[in-house]
Amino acid sequence: MDLDFQKMPDQLVPAIVQDAATGQVLMLGYFNAEAWHKTQAEGRVTFFSRSKQRLWTKGETSGHYLQVASLHLDCDQDTVLVRAHPAGPTCHRGTTSCFETEVPVAPAAPGAQTTAVVVGAGLPAPAVGLLAELDQLIERRRQFPAEEPGSYTVRLFEKGLARIAQKVGEEAVETVIDAMAGNRVGLAGEAADLVYHLLVLLRVSGSSLEEMLTVLRQRHQTIAAGQRRPLPE
């Protein structure tokens, strides 16, 4: 199965680029046949630029390349979803996403608020994408502590595995206490602390959020297939 370029008058097929880690929509570009095959062959996104009227590898000037994670055709074979790992901000304005301007929408129901135009507010990542962003930031603090030497995350890594594991235990206990006490506000805060420290623990142990999600995904697929996995001891 391949793209059907002949369906388009200009033989350009739109491509939506999504951050493979966070799920955030980054940009829209266009493939002609040559750009499409070059992207497949090199594993780096190349579009056909309508303004330059030539092939254009995203990041060829800025260095902010888009490394392909996977390519997906839509049901009509005339649109592509590109899941990619960006090497830096995707937009030429220096923002993570090109979709940074929020526009007004009519109220969905009587009394609903109309969103005002917000420029530069940023397109939020999906909920799990926010965790992926946090995981990436934690890993950056681990690899490049000199960038933010005074940050809490850097100091945690300096204290080592034992202290980080202890913090996870402490936050888990505090989370349980607020849950049992019916303290919803406190529970949300303690749960956030627990998740953060768990991500740090995963990274200091050589693991990651992605590895954990892979296990959850495999378990979910097992259940969806009608199979039962052994209950934990």
SULQUIJO-V340338 format. One record per residue. N is the residue number from 1. RES is the residue in one small letter. D_LAST is the distance of its C-alpha to the last C-alpha in Angstrom with 2 decimals. Layout:
n=N res=RES d_last=D_LAST
n=N res=RES d_last=D_LAST
This chain:
n=1 res=m d_last=46.06
n=2 res=d d_last=48.00
n=3 res=l d_last=49.60
n=4 res=d d_last=52.71
n=5 res=f d_last=55.11
n=6 res=q d_last=58.04
n=7 res=k d_last=56.87
n=8 res=m d_last=57.71
n=9 res=p d_last=61.42
n=10 res=d d_last=60.93
n=11 res=q d_last=58.27
n=12 res=l d_last=55.84
n=13 res=v d_last=52.28
n=14 res=p d_last=50.37
n=15 res=a d_last=47.14
n=16 res=i d_last=44.63
n=17 res=v d_last=42.80
n=18 res=q d_last=39.33
n=19 res=d d_last=37.36
n=20 res=a d_last=34.50
n=21 res=a d_last=32.26
n=22 res=t d_last=33.14
n=23 res=g d_last=34.49
n=24 res=q d_last=37.74
n=25 res=v d_last=40.93
n=26 res=l d_last=43.22
n=27 res=m d_last=46.45
n=28 res=l d_last=48.43
n=29 res=g d_last=50.43
n=30 res=y d_last=52.27
n=31 res=f d_last=52.14
n=32 res=n d_last=55.11
n=33 res=a d_last=54.59
n=34 res=e d_last=55.29
n=35 res=a d_last=52.93
n=36 res=w d_last=50.16
n=37 res=h d_last=50.55
n=38 res=k d_last=50.85
n=39 res=t d_last=47.59
n=40 res=q d_last=45.83
n=41 res=a d_last=47.44
n=42 res=e d_last=46.86
n=43 res=g d_last=43.55
n=44 res=r d_last=45.33
n=45 res=v d_last=46.66
n=46 res=t d_last=50.38
n=47 res=f d_last=52.18
n=48 res=f d_last=55.73
n=49 res=s d_last=57.33
n=50 res=r d_last=59.65
n=51 res=s d_last=61.52
n=52 res=k d_last=61.94
n=53 res=q d_last=62.40
n=54 res=r d_last=60.52
n=55 res=l d_last=57.08
n=56 res=w d_last=55.15
n=57 res=t d_last=52.04
n=58 res=k d_last=50.09
n=59 res=g d_last=50.26
n=60 res=e d_last=53.25
n=61 res=t d_last=55.05
n=62 res=s d_last=52.37
n=63 res=g d_last=49.85
n=64 res=h d_last=47.20
n=65 res=y d_last=46.23
n=66 res=l d_last=43.68
n=67 res=q d_last=41.48
n=68 res=v d_last=40.34
n=69 res=a d_last=36.64
n=70 res=s d_last=37.35
n=71 res=l d_last=40.19
n=72 res=h d_last=40.01
n=73 res=l d_last=42.97
n=74 res=d d_last=43.42
n=75 res=c d_last=44.19
n=76 res=d d_last=47.95
n=77 res=q d_last=47.75
n=78 res=d d_last=49.85
n=79 res=t d_last=47.38
n=80 res=v d_last=44.78
n=81 res=l d_last=41.64
n=82 res=v d_last=41.28
n=83 res=r d_last=37.96
n=84 res=a d_last=38.94
n=85 res=h d_last=38.21
n=86 res=p d_last=41.18
n=87 res=a d_last=42.66
n=88 res=g d_last=44.07
n=89 res=p d_last=45.49
n=90 res=t d_last=46.29
n=91 res=c d_last=49.27
n=92 res=h d_last=52.66
n=93 res=r d_last=52.78
n=94 res=g d_last=49.97
n=95 res=t d_last=47.31
n=96 res=t d_last=43.86
n=97 res=s d_last=44.81
n=98 res=c d_last=48.20
n=99 res=f d_last=47.24
n=100 res=e d_last=47.87
n=101 res=t d_last=50.45
n=102 res=e d_last=49.35
n=103 res=v d_last=52.01
n=104 res=p d_last=52.78
n=105 res=v d_last=51.25
n=106 res=a d_last=52.75
n=107 res=p d_last=50.85
n=108 res=a d_last=48.36
n=109 res=a d_last=49.28
n=110 res=p d_last=52.05
n=111 res=g d_last=51.60
n=112 res=a d_last=49.20
n=113 res=q d_last=50.08
n=114 res=t d_last=51.61
n=115 res=t d_last=50.20
n=116 res=a d_last=52.94
n=117 res=v d_last=53.41
n=118 res=v d_last=51.38
n=119 res=v d_last=52.27
n=120 res=g d_last=49.87
n=121 res=a d_last=47.09
n=122 res=g d_last=44.67
n=123 res=l d_last=42.65
n=124 res=p d_last=39.14
n=125 res=a d_last=36.23
n=126 res=p d_last=33.61
n=127 res=a d_last=30.82
n=128 res=v d_last=28.39
n=129 res=g d_last=31.52
n=130 res=l d_last=32.03
n=131 res=l d_last=28.68
n=132 res=a d_last=29.84
n=133 res=e d_last=33.13
n=134 res=l d_last=31.50
n=135 res=d d_last=29.32
n=136 res=q d_last=32.54
n=137 res=l d_last=34.40
n=138 res=i d_last=31.81
n=139 res=e d_last=32.04
n=140 res=r d_last=35.81
n=141 res=r d_last=35.81
n=142 res=r d_last=33.83
n=143 res=q d_last=36.26
n=144 res=f d_last=39.45
n=145 res=p d_last=39.24
n=146 res=a d_last=43.04
n=147 res=e d_last=43.29
n=148 res=e d_last=41.96
n=149 res=p d_last=41.97
n=150 res=g d_last=41.65
n=151 res=s d_last=38.74
n=152 res=y d_last=35.65
n=153 res=t d_last=33.44
n=154 res=v d_last=35.64
n=155 res=r d_last=35.54
n=156 res=l d_last=31.75
n=157 res=f d_last=31.70
n=158 res=e d_last=34.34
n=159 res=k d_last=32.20
n=160 res=g d_last=29.48
n=161 res=l d_last=25.73
n=162 res=a d_last=25.10
n=163 res=r d_last=27.04
n=164 res=i d_last=25.54
n=165 res=a d_last=21.95
n=166 res=q d_last=23.27
n=167 res=k d_last=24.80
n=168 res=v d_last=21.62
n=169 res=g d_last=20.08
n=170 res=e d_last=23.31
n=171 res=e d_last=23.53
n=172 res=a d_last=19.99
n=173 res=v d_last=20.97
n=174 res=e d_last=24.32
n=175 res=t d_last=22.89
n=176 res=v d_last=20.80
n=177 res=i d_last=23.97
n=178 res=d d_last=26.17
n=179 res=a d_last=23.87
n=180 res=m d_last=23.80
n=181 res=a d_last=27.55
n=182 res=g d_last=28.32
n=183 res=n d_last=30.00
n=184 res=r d_last=29.89
n=185 res=v d_last=32.24
n=186 res=g d_last=30.45
n=187 res=l d_last=27.04
n=188 res=a d_last=28.40
n=189 res=g d_last=29.78
n=190 res=e d_last=26.76
n=191 res=a d_last=24.53
n=192 res=a d_last=27.18
n=193 res=d d_last=27.09
n=194 res=l d_last=23.31
n=195 res=v d_last=23.54
n=196 res=y d_last=26.55
n=197 res=h d_last=25.08
n=198 res=l d_last=21.91
n=199 res=l d_last=24.38
n=200 res=v d_last=26.23
n=201 res=l d_last=23.15
n=202 res=l d_last=22.40
n=203 res=r d_last=26.05
n=204 res=v d_last=26.45
n=205 res=s d_last=23.49
n=206 res=g d_last=25.25
n=207 res=s d_last=23.17
n=208 res=s d_last=24.28
n=209 res=l d_last=23.76
n=210 res=e d_last=24.71
n=211 res=e d_last=21.92
n=212 res=m d_last=19.35
n=213 res=l d_last=21.20
n=214 res=t d_last=21.29
n=215 res=v d_last=17.52
n=216 res=l d_last=17.70
n=217 res=r d_last=20.72
n=218 res=q d_last=19.19
n=219 res=r d_last=16.32
n=220 res=h d_last=19.09
n=221 res=q d_last=21.25
n=222 res=t d_last=18.72
n=223 res=i d_last=18.46
n=224 res=a d_last=22.26
n=225 res=a d_last=22.86
n=226 res=g d_last=21.35
n=227 res=q d_last=18.41
n=228 res=r d_last=14.83
n=229 res=r d_last=12.05
n=230 res=p d_last=8.71
n=231 res=l d_last=6.43
n=232 res=p d_last=3.79
n=233 res=e d_last=0.00
